[in-house]
Amino acid sequence: MDTGENAVPQTAELVASVDRRSRDADLGKLSGRDEAILKGCDVGHYLIELSSGGHATRVALRAGSRPVTLRILDTANYVDNVDVTSVPPMRTHGTFLPDGGRPVVVLAPMAGVTNRAFRRLCREFAAAVDPAHPGIYVTEMITSRALVERDAETMGMIACEPDEQPRSIQLYGVDAGIIAKAVRLLVDEDRADHIDLNFGCPVAKVTRKGGGSALPWKRLLFRDIVREAVRAADGRVPVTVKLRLGIDDDHLTYLDAGRTAAQEGAAWVALHARTGAQMYGGAADWSSIARLKEALGEFGTPVLGNGDIWTAADARRMVDQTGCDGVVVGRGCLGRPWLFGQLAAEFGGLPTPAELDLAGVADVLRLHAQLLADAFGEYKGSREIRKHIAWYLKGFRVGGDLRHRLGMVESLGQLDDLLSELELDQRPTLEIISMPRGRTTAGRRMSLPAGWLDSRDDVGLSAELLALAEVGVSGG
Ligand SMILES: Cc1cc2nc3c(=O)[nH]c(=O)nc-3n(C[C@H](O)[C@H](O)[C@H](O)COP(=O)(O)O)c2cc1C
């Protein structure tokens, strides 16, 4: 049998009977076929067990009218002449689109930013507009090894607000076994409702050890990580994947990584439409989001678009242009958490909340500082708010000396005094709203482990690199 990627699937004559209560199917014998017709079974993802002792292989049932086609996707693991005895449901939620048919809005995971205080602030703006569709707010990235070792700082970072729903946690890691342990910890201890896997980090200290946006290049390692995470989640929590386009223009990985993630049961694939080498420079290439959406059509896996959404109108444009199932918003909400209210209005067909003048901005800034102080104490909260102050005030007329003193704020009382010095009756312009905030680092050659690009099919990381790649604190 041709097990190459380009093998043309054939259709077997076999028709299976399905017990719809247990969702088990007895398929009898499949021989040398890539496809079989399966009647009366729900569309979704399933695990197929090969009684001959071959590898367990995942299959997906395509959307469409019954009978649906059961296609063995992982041809590399397909064994000729096998008895297929049962098709229990695969351990995944299939898709994770809590807002029904409308585009889902997600706060992008941002290290040093999306802590519980900021997530709450953003969520409250959305909930005030449309309480039934508040969106999804992801934590900063959490290093799976630090989580498994119960590092105190990391345990603090996964703590969510009592009413936070869903509790959405992003994991980073390069070792499928450790990631699986981290997922199991989150699921068994009921600490998460959604787990996102980070394959997008472009930072040199991460990619030089084979992590983040360097990792999908090693397709077996990538597959194993997604596979083990989905398996460990055991259908109790959806697992999603966040990708970049690839390493650089000559080493794009998003289409095959997206397909692999879909085959392995990822509940969505989010694409930041830049390569790792681009960092945050240039414009995100939204046409690649459309290409990924097209590529994942056969799996029914949702695609979320990410990159350069500064306004609710941008989000609408991305959905219209790419057909994506939702948007992931990062820098556009820095110093502008009310953007989530505007996004909720845009996708809910509700009146758009107005932009805030500087008086309104100062009120939100003050509330943000209070939430940080409530979560982390006034000492840490006052220091955490400093970087946000620069984002909140971006583009407004504020003297250099006042900006400097705000950037050194040490207490909430001092913050109140300094805010009272602002000229509050300033209106924002579109230019102010769309000003890039947060990271704007231009592109550069990506740091990679020696020989990384030589092959896509080796396992990927030496034991030495594995040990190094997960050392470090979460949120880096
Ligand atoms: C300050 C900052 C921290 C980030 N940290 C993470 C992270 O921890 N995990 C991750 O997957 N992406 C991280 N990102 C990338 C964002 O999630 C997002 O993909 C990127 O900013 C592009 O979206 P945007 O144009 O809407 O900002 C970070 C981005 C910024 C600006």
The ligand as an SDF file (V2000), in Angstrom:
LIG
                    3D

 31 33  0  0  0  0  0  0  0  0999 V2000
    3.8150   41.5250   25.2960 C   0  0  0  0  0  0  0  0  0  0  0  0
    3.4750   40.3110   24.4940 C   0  0  0  0  0  0  0  0  0  0  0  0
    3.5740   39.0540   25.0680 C   0  0  0  0  0  0  0  0  0  0  0  0
    3.2360   37.9020   24.3400 C   0  0  0  0  0  0  0  0  0  0  0  0
    3.2740   36.6850   24.9410 N   0  0  0  0  0  0  0  0  0  0  0  0
    2.7880   35.5890   24.2890 C   0  0  0  0  0  0  0  0  0  0  0  0
    2.6510   34.3440   24.9510 C   0  0  0  0  0  0  0  0  0  0  0  0
    2.9520   34.1970   26.1410 O   0  0  0  0  0  0  0  0  0  0  0  0
    2.1580   33.2950   24.2290 N   0  0  0  0  0  0  0  0  0  0  0  0
    1.7980   33.4130   22.9050 C   0  0  0  0  0  0  0  0  0  0  0  0
    1.3500   32.4380   22.2970 O   0  0  0  0  0  0  0  0  0  0  0  0
    1.9260   34.5930   22.2600 N   0  0  0  0  0  0  0  0  0  0  0  0
    2.3900   35.6780   22.9300 C   0  0  0  0  0  0  0  0  0  0  0  0
    2.4260   36.8820   22.2950 N   0  0  0  0  0  0  0  0  0  0  0  0
    1.9320   36.9790   20.9000 C   0  0  0  0  0  0  0  0  0  0  0  0
    0.4410   37.3500   20.9020 C   0  0  0  0  0  0  0  0  0  0  0  0
   -0.3230   36.3500   21.5250 O   0  0  0  0  0  0  0  0  0  0  0  0
   -0.0590   37.5710   19.4660 C   0  0  0  0  0  0  0  0  0  0  0  0
    0.0610   36.3630   18.7610 O   0  0  0  0  0  0  0  0  0  0  0  0
    0.7280   38.6440   18.7190 C   0  0  0  0  0  0  0  0  0  0  0  0
    0.8890   39.7980   19.5290 O   0  0  0  0  0  0  0  0  0  0  0  0
    0.0430   39.0400   17.3950 C   0  0  0  0  0  0  0  0  0  0  0  0
   -1.2650   39.5020   17.6260 O   0  0  0  0  0  0  0  0  0  0  0  0
   -1.5910   41.0870   17.6600 P   0  0  0  0  0  0  0  0  0  0  0  0
   -1.1640   41.6710   16.3440 O   0  0  0  0  0  0  0  0  0  0  0  0
   -3.0860   41.1340   17.8840 O   0  0  0  0  0  0  0  0  0  0  0  0
   -0.8020   41.6600   18.7960 O   0  0  0  0  0  0  0  0  0  0  0  0
    2.8130   38.0260   22.9990 C   0  0  0  0  0  0  0  0  0  0  0  0
    2.7250   39.2950   22.4230 C   0  0  0  0  0  0  0  0  0  0  0  0
    3.0370   40.4310   23.1430 C   0  0  0  0  0  0  0  0  0  0  0  0
    2.8960   41.7710   22.5050 C   0  0  0  0  0  0  0  0  0  0  0  0
  1  2  1  0
  2  3  1  0
  2 30  2  0
  3  4  2  0
  4  5  1  0
  4 28  1  0
  5  6  2  0
  6  7  1  0
  6 13  1  0
  7  8  2  0
  7  9  1  0
  9 10  1  0
 10 11  2  0
 10 12  1  0
 12 13  2  0
 13 14  1  0
 14 15  1  0
 14 28  1  0
 15 16  1  0
 16 17  1  0
 16 18  1  0
 18 19  1  0
 18 20  1  0
 20 21  1  0
 20 22  1  0
 22 23  1  0
 23 24  1  0
 24 25  2  0
 24 26  1  0
 24 27  1  0
 28 29  2  0
 29 30  1  0
 30 31  1  0
M  END
$$$$
